[in-house]
Amino acid sequence: MSATAHATKPNVKLLSRTLAEWACNLTPESLSPEAIDACKRFWFDSIGCALGGSGQEDAHILLAHYRQMNGHGDQGHGPCTSFVTGFKTNAVDAAFLNDHMIRAMDYNDIYWKADPCHPSDIIAGPLALAEMLGLSGMDLLLGTAIAYEVEMRLCEFGVPGIREYGWHHATLTAFAAPIAAGRMLGLTVEQMVNAIGISASRTFSPGAVTAGKLTNMKNTVDPWATRMGVESALLAQRGYSGPEHIFDGKEGLFAVFSHVQYKGEKARFDTEMLLHELPTSSKCHWRILDCGMKSFPIEALSHAPLTAMFKAMDKAKAAGNVTANDVTEIKVEVIARAADILGDPHKYRPDSKETADHSLPYCMAAGLVDGMVTPLQFKEERVMDKALIPIMDMVKVVPNDEFESLFPKFQPSRVTLTFKDGSQHVARVDVPKGDPRDPMTVEEIAVKFHALGDGVLGRARCEALRAEIMALDSAPNVQKLMALTVRKTT
């Protein structure tokens, strides 16, 4: 469909209304058993990420800021709970703080077809509203599934993708978040349309947040878009209005991007794909089943190269007595857009956790020397270790034209390790661990969950929290869940 089609046909139903009608007609009974199970598994993974993320410096800064803004002391005042500290506040701030903790380590879920996205950056919005309104666990799972459905479709309907136009996917989160939040509030179709318009009017994020030297905003723009989505839904409930034509009308998303060219072609959006077979019942396929998880706390495109490097090193060790000190070159072949991101010159000298976890040279160097890439590899002293610089300089990232035709069905990466004796060992990975075709099991998620959470809440509390998450479909409300996310004080 033409990007400007609706702008010239005033009687055509606008896209925000179509999406609003779809979301407003859904009920918890619309979810399939498979979607319910997936929602619980992604909550299990996301809360684990949040427990680990609660210790990040940027999470501490945000909490201190909102505590001061709240004006009710360290414990705050309001109907909603912030993970770990138990700080009480309003639904808008709680959604933001909790979503930021989920995102802070860049360890949460990943969907990458055209644009990358992390749908769990949205789900603390539905959680905050469920806590505020006393809604059931199934209500929360519905809001979760809606967030994944819309976000994943939006991040696939740009051709070739808004990142190629220079924008960050938080731009699209601003369209998805109010839909999930609005369904939790039980908005009417008219209110939902307004919520989408309010939110998306305010949140456009340039790609600068993930280009070059990275800052705290890398992990903040998506949660901030969700914050806006929650507040927009609450405003719409009160009667506040927003532009219905924010997608496909005059000077909306389509029109703005139609001025951009990529490789000689105008940017466009595939509306038919966005709307095709939107799930309406328990017999439908829900997109959450197509989302992946991260087995490493790093940028998504680094997973396949890192896995390939470990496989190549295993081959080398099996063939002879070699160590990381024997490697002289690490050649990484990936698709062109991955080479552009991962081979960015600034990534060869990371000076912060935010840049390091998006730096393939750093991840490969630390992984080669340490034999693993975990949150430990992103502590300041390790990131700033100059001994890793010569190894980072061994990493050569090159685009592979053959791989282009395989993306996005596959995320191919080939790593060639060259050793001092001239020998080479090669490994190729097309599907990183955590992809739906090689998914993390509940027990593998549990290992990650406990590694991130036991030091924060304690083993016993984490076990109880796991049980509560996995029983969300029978929970009358989320109060017990939220209580278990808070660290006990003596």
N, C-alpha and C positions, 0 to 999 in steps of 0.2 A: 504494500500500500504506500502511496506517495506520502511523504512527510508533511505535505501541506494540504492533503485532500480534504480534511475536515474543515480547514480554514475557509474553503471556498464553497462549502455546502452546509448552510446554517441548519438544515433540517436533519442532518445526520447526527445520531447519538454520539456524544463525545466519549472518549476512552475512559476518563475517570468515572463516568456514570456507569459504564458497563462493568468495570471492576467493583464499584460500590455495590451494585445490584447482586453480583456474584457473592461477595463476602457477606452481605447482610442476610442472604438466604441460607447460609451454612449453619449447621448445628453440630454439637459434639458427636451426634450419631452419624454425621457425614464422613467421619474418619474411618478408614479401614483399619483392621487389626494390625496390619504391617506398619501403617503410618503412626499409630499409637505407640507401637514398640520403638519405632525410629525416634519419635519425639522424646521418649524417655531416655533413650541412649544418648541423644544429643544434649539433653539436660545434664545427664551424668558427666559427660565430657566437659560441658560448658562450666558447670559449677566447680569441677576440679581445676579448670583453667583460671576461674575467678579466685579460688583460694590461693593459687600460686601468684596470680596477678596482684593480690592485695598487698604483697610485700614490695612491689615496685615503687620507685621514687615518685613517679608521676601520679600513682594512685594515692600516695601520702599527701602530695601537694593538693590534689583535688579535694580530698577529704578535709584537710585543714581549711581550705577555702570555703567549702560549703558549711562546715561547722561555724565558721565566723559569720557567714551570711545568714545562717539560720537564727542566730541570736538566742539560742536556748541551751547553751553549754555544750560540752563534748558529746552528750548523749542525744541532744536534739529533741525535737518534738514533732510528731506527725504520725500518720497511719502506716507508713512504709518503712522497711528495714534495709539498711545497708549491710551487705555481707561482712562477716568476720567481726567488725567492731560493734555491730548492732545499732549504729547511729540511726536515729529515727527522723524521718523527714517526709516531704510530700512525694507524690508519685512521680512527678517530673524529675526531680533531683535524684530520687532513688533509682529510677530507670537509667539515668546517665551514669551514676557512680557504679552501679552493678554491671552495666554493660561495659564500662571502661575496664573494670577488673577482669571480665571475661576476655577482653581484647588485649590487655596490657602486655602479655608475654608473646603475642603473635603465635599462640599455640592452639587456638580454637579452630573450628571447622573451616573447610575450604570448598568452594565450587568454582570451577574454571572451565568455561566453554568458550565464550567470547571475552567478556570482562570477568576478572576474578571477583568473588565476593565472599563474605563471611556472614551467613544469615544469623548466626548466634549473636552477632553484634546488635540484633534487634530484640531478642526475646526477653530481656529484662524489662522491656516496656510492658508487654502483657503480664509479666510476673508482678510488677508493681501495682498494676490496676487490679489484678486478681486479689492481691493482699488488701488493697484499699477497699474493695467492694465485697470481700468475703466470698469470692467465687470458688468453684470447685476445681479440683485437679484436672478434670476433663475439659473444663472451660479454658484452663491454661494451655492444655495440649492443643486445643483447637486454635487458639491465638498463635501458638508456636508454629503449627502446620501452615497457617495462613502467611505468617512472616516468611517462612522458607519458600512457599509456593510463589509468592509475588516477587521476592528478591531474586530468586534464581531465574525466573522468567525474564525479569527486567535486565538482568546482567547477561542475558543471551540474545535479547532482541535488537541490540545495536549492531549495525553492520559496518565495519568489522568489529566494533566495540568502542565504547567511549574513551577507553584509555588511549586508543590510537588517535583520538581527537584531542588528547591532552587533559582529560578530566578524570577525576577519581570516582570510584563507584559509590561513594557516599552521596553523590548527586542523585543516584537512583534509589538509595536507601530512604531518602526523604519522601519518595513516592510510596514506598512499601510500608514503612513504619506506621503511618497514620491509619492504614487499612487494618493492620493487626490490632492496633490500639483501639480503633473505632469499633471493631467487632467485640472487643472485651467490654466496651461501654454500652453496647447494644444500640449504636447510633442508627438512625433512619438512613435511607439511601441519600436523601438530600443533605443530611448532616455529614455523612461519609464523604460525599463529593466535596463539600466545603473543607473538611479536614485535609483531604489530599491537596487541595488548592492552597490552603494556608501553609502547610508544611513545605511543599515543593517550591513555593514562592520564595522561601527564605534560605534554602540550603542547596547551594551549588558549590562543589568543592573542586578546585583545580588539582591537576595531577602533581603539582609541585610538592605536595605533602609526602609523596613516596618517590620523589626523584632527587638525585644528588644527595647532599647531606641531609639526613633524616633527623627530625625533632620529635618532641612529645606529641605533636599533632598527628603523626602517622597513625597512632593508635587511638586518636581522639575524634577524628572527623566522623567516623561511622556512628559511634555512640552518641555524638552530638546530634547527628541527623535523627537518631531514634528519640533523643530527648525532645527534639522539635516535633516529631510525629506524635508523641504522647500529649504534649501541650496543645498541639493543633487539634487533636481529637477532643480534648477537654473544652477548648474554646468553641469548637463547632457544636458541641452539645449545648452550649449556652446560647447558640444562635449566631456566632461569629461567621462571616462568610469569606470564601476564597474563590479564586477563578476556576470555574469548571473546565476551561479550555487550557489548563496548564500543561497537558500533554500535547494535544494535537490541534489547538486553535491558534489564533493570531498571537505571534510572539511567544508561543509556548515552547516546550522542549524540542519538538520536531522542527519548528521554524528556526529556532536559534542554531541548532546543529546543522541545518541544511546549508548554511553558509560555509561549512567546513569541508575541505577535501582531504581524502586520504589516498595516496597513490593515484591521483588523477580522477578519482570518483567522489561524488558527493556523499557525505554521511547520510545514512538513512536508518529507519527503524522498521522491523518486521512485525507489524501489528497482528497479522494473522497468527504468527508463531506465539505471540504473547497470549492470545486468547484461546488458542486451539486446545480443546479438551480440558479446559479448567475443571478440576475435580468437583463434583457436586454430591457424591454419595460414597458409601463405604465400598462400592464396587469399582471405584475409579482409582487410577494411579496417582499418587501424590508425589510431588517433586522431592520432598525431603528424603525419599528413598534413594535419590540420585546424588546426594551430597556426600562429601568425603570428610575425613578427620585427619588431623596431623599427628604423625608419629614423632616428628621433630618440632621444636619450638622456633621454626624459621619460616621465611617467606616461601609461599607455596611452590614456586617454580624451582626452588633449590632442593626439593625432596628427592626427585628422580636422580639428579646428578650426584647428590650425596650418597644415596643408596647404591648407585652404580660404582662410585669410588670404593665404598666398603667392599662390594663384591669383587672388584678388580684387585683390591689389596688381599682379600682372602685367597684369590687365585695365585697371587704372587707368593704368598706365604706357603701355600700348599706345594708350590714348585721349587721353593728354596728358602734358605734362611735369610730373609730380608726384613728390614725395619723401615720406619718412616724416614730415617736419615739417608736411606739409599735412593730415595725418589729424587729425580732431577726435573721432571715436568709432569704437570697434571693437565691434560688436554680435555676440555669439556665441549662436546657438540650438542647444541640445542636448537630449538626453533628461533627465528630471528628476533621476535619480540622478547623472548627470554634472554637472548644474548645482549640485547639493548639494556635490559634491566639489570641482569646479573653481572655484566661486564663493565658497568658504569665505572669510569676511572676512580671516582671518589670511594667506591666500595673496597678499593685495595688498601685504604688507610682508615678503617673505621675508628671513630673516637667516641662512640657511645653505643649503648646496648641497642638503641633503635636502628642505628646504621649497621651494626654487626649482624643482627638477625636477618637483615636484608642483603647481606654481603656474601655472595657465593665464595669469593676467595677466602674470606675469614672462616666461613663454615667448613670449607674443605680443608683448610690448614689446621684448624682446631680439631676436626674430626680425624685427620690423618695422624696427628701427634697424640691425641688423647684417646683415640679409639672409640669415641662416642661424641654425640652432640646432644646435650641436655641443658636445662637451665643453668647448670654450673658453668657452662662455657660462655655464658653471657654476663657473668659478674665483672665488675669494672676492672679488677686486677688482671683478669684473663684477656679481656678485650684490648687492654693497653699493653700487653706483653709484647715487647719488640722482637722477641725471639721468633714470633710467628711471621714477621714481615718477609723474610727470605722465602718462606714456604708459600705465602700468599702470592708472591711474585712469580712462582712457578705455575700458577693457574692461568691457563690460556682459554678464554671462552670464545668459541667461534660458532657462527650460524651454520646450520646444515639444511640445505635446500630440500633434501630428500624427506626430512622430518616434517616440513611445512604441510605437506598433503595429508599427513596422519593426524594433525592437530585439528579440532580438539578431542577427537575420539581417543587419541592416545597423547601422552605427554613425553615423547621419547627423549632420551638423553644417553649419549655414549661417552664414557670416560676411558681415556687411555693413559695409563701410568707408565712413565719411562724411568728406568733405573740406571744407576751408575755403570753397570756392566753392559748397557745398551739394550737389555731385554725390555719388552713391553708386555703389559697385561691389560686386556680390554674387557669392559662389561657394559652392557646396554640394559636400560630399564625403561619400559614403556608405561607401566602403571605403578605409581608409588604406593607403598603400604598405606592403608587408610582409604584408598579409592574404593568406591562401592564394588568394584570387581575384585578387590583384595581387601575387604573391610577389616577394621579392627573388631575383634570379638569383645563381648562384655567384659571378659576377664582381662583382656589387653587394655581396655579402657580403665579397668579397675587398677591395674598397675600404675598407669599414668595418674589416675585420680589420687591414689595414696601417696605417690611420690611428691605430688604437689600439695596435698592437703594434710597429711599426717602431722607435719611439723607446725601447722597452723592451728588445727583444731584438736589434734590428738587422734590416735588410731581408732579408739572406741567410738568417738563422735562421728568420725568419717564413715565407719561401718553403719552406724544408725542413719546417717544422712543418705548413704547409698540405698539402704532399704526403703527410705521414704520416697526417694526419687523414683525408684523402680515400681512403686505402688501408687504413683500419681493418679492413675486412671480410676482408683477407688477412693481417693482422698476427698473428703467433704469440703476442704478448703486448703490453703497453702500455709496456714499459720505455723503448723508443726515443722514444715519444711524450712521456713524462714528462721525459726528459732534454732534449728540445728545448724544453720550456716554461721551462727554467731559463736565466737570463742567464749568459753566459760571463763568467768573471773573468779578469783579466790577471795 
